[in-house]
C-alpha cells in the first residue's frame, strides 16, 4: 500500500466511521473503484484507532466525568447512584455483545461477509431501519433524557450487528437509540461514547497481529499516515454530525445509503463489478 492510498483510506475512515453510512463499506468500495487492492480487515481496524482518538479528544470532558463517577461510585459502594457512574457501567455492559459476537464470528467477518453483495444489502436494510426510527421519533418525539440499562443493551446489540460490513456501527446504534426514545443529538453522543471500548480493543488486537505478521516493505508509514488522517477528519466529522442532528434528521444519510446500495447492486447485476464482488 502506498502512502497516498493510506491517507485517502484514512480520510474515508474518519469521515464514514461517524457518519451513519458505513466505514467498512466505503473502505471496501473506494479501493475497488480506484483499482487498488482491498486493504483488508486488519488495516481497517488499525486505522480506526485514529477515530478512537478523535472520540477521546472530542468527549474528553464527558469521559473524564464518567471515569470519575464510576470510581466514586465503586468507592462508596453505590455504583448506580450517580448518573455518570451509571452511564460508564452501562457502556461497559453494552460492549459485551460486540465482543462476544466478534470473537465467535471473526473468520466470517474477515472473509465471506466482506462481499459487495452483503454490503449492498446491509446499506439498504439499515437505511430503511434508520428511516423508520427517525419517522417514529418525528411522530412521537423524544421520550427520554437519560440512557437506561435496557436502552444501553438494546443499542449494544445493535452495535454487534455492525460486525456485518455495510451495516455501519454509527448507523445501527443511532437508529437503535432513536427507537428507544432518545433525541437525535443524544443518540449520536451515546453512539460515539459506546464506540470507544470496542473499537479500541479491535484496533489494538488487529495492530498487534499485523505487527506480528510483518508490515512488508512499506513499514509503519502507511499505518501512521492513515491513522493520523482518520483522526483529523474523524474529529471534524463528530462535531459536524452532532451540530447537524440538532437541526436536521438522518434522512439525508438514509437516502445516500439506499442510493449507494442500489447502485452497487445494479453494477453487480450488470457484471461491471462481477470480478470485484
C-alpha positions in Angstrom: 0.0 0.0 0.0 1.4 3.4 -1.0 1.4 6.4 1.3 -1.3 8.1 -0.9 -3.6 5.1 -0.6 -3.2 5.0 3.1 -4.0 8.7 3.5 -7.1 8.5 1.2 -8.4 5.5 3.1 -7.7 7.3 6.4 -9.8 10.2 5.2 -12.6 7.8 4.2 -12.4 6.0 7.6 -12.5 9.3 9.6 -15.5 10.6 7.6 -17.5 7.4 7.4 -16.9 6.0 10.9 -19.1 8.6 12.4 -21.5 9.5 9.6 -24.0 6.6 9.5 -23.1 5.4 6.1 -20.7 2.5 7.0 -16.9 2.9 7.1 -16.3 -0.8 6.3 -18.4 -0.5 3.1 -16.5 2.5 1.9 -13.1 1.1 2.7 -14.2 -1.9 0.6 -15.8 0.1 -2.2 -13.4 3.0 -2.7 -10.3 0.9 -3.3 -12.3 -1.3 -5.8 -13.4 1.7 -7.8 -9.9 3.2 -7.8 -8.3 -0.1 -8.8 -6.4 -0.6 -5.5 -6.1 -3.8 -3.5 -8.5 -4.5 -0.7 -6.8 -3.0 2.4 -8.2 -5.9 4.5 -9.9 -6.1 7.8 -6.7 -5.7 9.8 -5.7 -2.4 8.2 -9.2 -1.1 8.5 -9.3 -2.0 12.2 -5.9 -0.4 13.0 -6.7 3.0 11.4 -9.9 3.0 13.4 -7.6 3.9 16.3 -7.4 7.4 14.7 -11.2 7.7 15.1 -11.0 6.5 18.7 -8.5 9.2 19.4 -11.0 11.7 17.8 -13.7 10.5 20.2 -11.4 10.6 23.2 -10.4 14.2 22.2 -13.9 15.5 21.5 -15.6 13.9 24.5 -12.6 14.2 26.9 -14.6 16.1 29.5 -17.5 13.6 29.4 -15.2 10.6 29.6 -13.3 12.1 32.5 -16.5 12.7 34.4 -17.7 9.2 33.6 -14.5 7.7 34.8 -14.5 9.8 38.0 -18.2 8.9 38.6 -17.5 5.2 38.3 -14.5 5.3 40.6 -16.5 7.4 43.1 -19.5 5.0 42.9 -17.3 2.0 43.4 -15.6 3.5 46.5 -18.9 4.5 48.0 -20.4 1.0 47.3 -23.3 2.7 45.3 -22.1 2.5 41.7 -25.6 3.1 40.2 -26.5 6.1 42.4 -24.7 8.8 40.2 -25.8 9.4 36.6 -22.1 9.5 35.4 -21.3 6.2 37.1 -24.4 4.6 35.7 -23.5 5.7 32.2 -20.0 4.2 32.5 -21.3 0.9 33.7 -24.0 0.8 31.0 -21.4 1.4 28.3 -19.2 -1.4 29.7 -22.2 -3.8 29.7 -23.4 -2.7 26.3 -19.9 -3.5 24.8 -20.2 -7.2 25.8 -22.4 -8.3 22.8 -20.0 -7.0 20.1 -17.0 -8.6 21.9 -18.8 -12.0 22.1 -20.0 -12.0 18.5 -16.8 -10.6 17.2 -14.8 -13.5 18.8 -17.4 -16.1 17.6 -17.5 -14.9 14.0 -14.1 -13.3 13.4 -13.3 -15.6 10.5 -16.6 -14.8 8.7 -16.1 -11.1 9.3 -12.6 -11.3 7.7 -13.7 -13.3 4.6 -17.2 -14.1 3.3 -19.1 -11.1 4.9 -16.9 -8.6 3.0 -18.7 -9.4 -0.2 -20.1 -6.4 -2.1 -23.5 -8.3 -2.2 -23.6 -8.3 1.6 -22.5 -4.7 1.8 -25.2 -3.6 -0.7 -28.0 -5.4 1.2 -26.8 -4.0 4.5 -26.6 -0.5 3.2 -30.3 -0.7 2.1 -31.7 -2.6 5.0 -30.2 -0.4 7.7 -31.1 2.7 5.7 -34.8 1.5 5.9 -34.4 0.9 9.7 -32.9 4.4 10.2 -35.8 5.9 8.2 -38.3 4.0 10.4 -36.6 5.1 13.6 -36.4 8.7 12.5 -40.0 8.8 11.4 -41.1 7.3 14.8 -39.2 10.0 16.6 -40.8 12.7 14.5 -44.3 11.3 15.3 -43.9 10.7 19.0 -40.9 12.9 19.9 -38.1 12.1 22.3 -39.3 10.4 25.5 -36.1 10.0 27.4 -33.4 12.4 28.7 -31.1 9.7 30.1 -29.9 6.3 28.9 -31.2 3.4 31.0 -29.8 -0.1 31.2 -32.4 -1.6 28.8 -31.7 1.3 26.4 -27.9 0.7 26.6 -28.2 -3.1 26.0 -30.6 -2.6 23.1 -28.1 -0.2 21.5 -25.3 -2.6 22.4 -27.0 -5.4 20.5 -27.4 -3.1 17.5 -23.7 -2.3 17.7 -22.9 -6.0 17.4 -24.8 -6.1 14.1 -22.2 -3.6 12.8 -19.8 -6.5 12.5 -21.6 -7.2 9.2 -19.9 -4.9 6.6 -22.2 -2.3 5.3 -24.4 -2.1 8.5 -22.5 0.9 10.0 -21.8 1.0 13.7 -23.0 4.6 14.0 -26.0 3.9 11.7 -27.2 0.9 13.7 -26.6 2.4 17.1 -28.1 5.8 16.3 -31.2 4.1 14.9 -31.5 1.8 18.0 -31.2 4.8 20.3 -33.9 6.7 18.3 -36.1 3.6 18.7 -35.6 3.8 22.5 -36.8 7.4 22.6 -33.5 9.5 22.7 -33.4 12.7 20.6 -31.1 12.7 17.6 -28.1 14.6 19.1 -28.2 12.4 22.3 -28.5 9.3 20.2 -25.3 10.3 18.3 -23.5 11.2 21.6 -24.2 7.8 23.2 -23.3 6.0 19.9 -19.9 7.7 19.9 -19.2 7.1 23.6 -20.2 3.4 23.2 -17.7 3.1 20.3 -14.6 3.7 22.5 -14.1 0.3 24.2 -14.9 -2.0 21.3 -13.1 0.0 18.6 -10.1 0.5 20.8 -9.9 -3.2 21.6 -10.3 -4.2 17.9 -7.7 -1.8 16.7 -5.1 -2.9 19.3 -5.8 -6.6 18.6 -5.5 -6.2 14.9 -2.5 -3.9 15.2 -0.7 -6.5 17.3 -1.5 -9.3 14.8 -0.4 -7.1 11.9 2.9 -6.2 13.5 3.5 -9.9 14.4 2.8 -10.9 10.8 5.1 -8.2 9.4 4.4 -5.0 7.6 6.2 -5.6 4.3 8.4 -3.1 2.6 6.2 -0.1 3.4 6.7 -0.5 7.1 4.8 1.6 9.6 4.5 4.8 7.4 1.1 3.9 5.7 -0.4 2.8 9.0 0.7 6.0 10.7 -0.5 8.2 7.9 -3.8 6.5 7.6 -4.4 6.7 11.3 -3.5 10.4 11.5 -5.8 11.2 8.6 -8.7 9.3 10.2 -8.1 11.2 13.5 -8.2 14.7 11.9 -11.2 14.0 9.7 -13.0 12.0 12.4 -12.8 14.8 14.9 -14.4 17.2 12.3 -17.0 14.6 11.5 -18.1 14.2 15.1 -18.5 17.9 15.6 -20.3 18.3 12.2 -22.7 15.4 12.8 -23.8 16.5 16.3 -24.4 20.0 15.1 -26.3 18.7 12.1 -28.5 16.4 14.1 -29.5 19.2 16.5 -31.3 20.8 13.5 -32.0 18.1 10.9 -33.0 14.5 10.6 -31.0 11.5 9.5 -32.9 11.2 6.2 -30.1 12.6 4.1 -28.0 9.6 5.2 -30.9 7.2 4.6 -31.2 8.5 1.0 -27.4 8.1 0.4 -27.3 4.6 1.9 -30.2 3.3 -0.2 -29.0 5.0 -3.4 -25.4 3.6 -2.9 -26.7 0.1 -2.1 -29.0 0.1 -5.2 -26.2 1.5 -7.4 -23.8 -1.3 -6.3 -26.5 -4.0 -7.0 -27.1 -2.6 -10.5 -23.3 -2.7 -11.2 -23.0 -6.2 -9.8 -26.1 -7.3 -11.7 -24.7 -5.9 -14.9 -21.4 -7.7 -14.4 -19.4 -4.5 -14.1 -18.2 -5.4 -10.6 -18.5 -9.1 -11.0 -14.8 -9.7 -10.6 -14.8 -7.4 -7.5 -17.8 -8.8 -5.6 
